[in-house]
Amino acid sequence: MEVPIGKMTRLELYLTATEAYKFINEQSPDVLFIDLRSPEELACVGAPTLIDVNIPYKSADWQQWDDQNKNWKLVENDQAIQQIENFVEQKGFNKQTPIVLLCRAGFWSAWTVDHLAKLGYEHVYNIIDGFEGDKAESGPHQGHRVVNGWKNSDLPWSYDLDKAKVFFDRD
């Protein structure tokens, strides 16, 4: 599998959304599936029905505008890695547990894989096409996320969020 540089990880464990769906179903309940997207993304774009938890890597700061990206500034959740570790422990798992990470397109999840690997996690997978997929390089949908990804692969997802899976450990 050819993996774009920004989606590469030190563990080199990659899945497409379709492969992740199969892997999660085969490994369940011995695998954790974590969605790293912001609460805003889940609310507006939907979420896989199979996620165990949402631990946002970044969220919008509604008080700051990002002129370069023409959107609200995204602020990193500096507690995300600790929140993941807390969730792994809470579920009775450990650093050998398979963990599958999802973000919009595979970049934030790659960063998270690398940080967990530094802490000794050995089986953390990056879904390289994410929830929304990659941007079309040409054609009528050029620049839109219509290529691959969880949602574009018709894998199970919903706009109806499960409150128990939306995890906000702000302590």
N, C-alpha and C positions, 0 to 999 in steps of 0.2 A: 504494500500500500504506500503510495506516495503521499507524504505529509508535508504541507507547507511549513516553512521555517517557524513562523509565529505560533504554530500549533504543536510543535515538537516538544517532547518532555524528556527528562533525564531517565525515566523508567521505560520509555519507548513502548508503552501499552496503549494502543489506539483501537477504537471501534468507530464504525460509521453508526448512524442512528439505527439503521436496520439491524446491524450486528449487535448493537447494545440491547435492543428490544429482545432479541433471541437469547443473548447471554443472561440478561436479567431474569427472564422466564425460566431458563434452565437452572440457574443458580439459586433462585428464590427458595427459602428466605435467608440464605447465607450470603447475600450481597446487599450492599447499601447503594441506593441511587439518590444522588444529591443534585438538586437544581440550584445553580449559583446565581441565577438572574435576579434582578431587582423585583421588589413587590409590584412596582409599576408595570414591569414587563409581564409578570404573571397575570395581573388584573386585565391588561389590555390585549395580550397576545395569546394567553392560555398557558396551560402546563400539562406535561405528561401525566396521565392518571396513575402511573406506576411509581412516581417519586415517593421516597420515604420522607424527605424533608426538603424545605427550601431554606438555604442559608445564603443570603445575598452577598456577592463579592463587592458590588458597588450599588449605590442608589442615587437617585437624582436629588440635588440640593435645589429646592424650589426658590431659594433666595439668590442664587447665582446663575448667571448666563454665560455660556461658553460660545464666544463669537466665532471661533474657528470651526466648531462642529455645528453651529447654528441650532443649539439645543441647551437645555439646562445642564449645568456642570454635574458631572458624576463624581461622587465622593466614595472613596474606598472604605469598606467596612474593615477597620483595623482589628476587629475581633473575629473575623471569619474563620481563620485557621483554628483558633481556640474553640470556637463554637462547633466546628466539625469534630475536633477531638472530644469535646464534651458529649456530642451526640453519639459518637462511636462508643464511648464508655457507657453512656446511658443505655444503649441498646445491648450491652454485654459483649461487644465485639472488641477486636484489638487491631494492631498494626499489620496483621497478616490477612485481615478480612478484605475481600475484594470490594472496592469502592468504585462506582461509576459516576463521573462528574459531567454535568451538562451546563452549558451556558448558551448564549445566542448563536455563536458560530464557531466555538472551539478555542478561542484565544484566552479568555479569562479562566477557563477550566484547565488549560495547559499551565498557566501560572500557578494555579492552586495545586495541581499534581506535583509540580517541582517543590513547592513549599512543604507539602506533606511528605515527599520523598526525603527531604533533608531531615525530617523528624523521625525517619525510620519506617514509614509506611512503604510496603513493598508491592502491593497489588492495586494501584490506583490507575484507572483507565480514563482517557480523555475521549469523549465523543467529538470527533474532529469536525463534524458538520453541524453540531449543535442543534438547537431547537428550530431555529428559523432557516438554517442552511446558509450556503454561500451565495454571493451576488452573481447574477447573470453577467457575463462579460460582453455580450452583444445581444442583438435582437430587440423586440418591442419592450421587454422587461429588463433591459440593461440597467445595472445598478441596484436592482431589487433582489431581495433574498428569496428567490424562487427555485434555487438549485439545491437538491438534496435536503438534509436536515430532518428532524423528527416530524415536524408538522407537514412538510412537503412529501414525506414518504408515507403519509396516511397511517401513521402509527397512532395508538390511542392517546388522545389528549382532550382537554375540556377547558371551557371558560369558567366552569363551576369549580372553585377551589375548595379543597378539603382543609378546613381550619386547623385540624390536628397536624397537618403536614407543613403548614406555614410557620416556621420556627423563628421566633424573635427573642433570642437570649441577650437582652441588653444590659445585663449585670456586669 
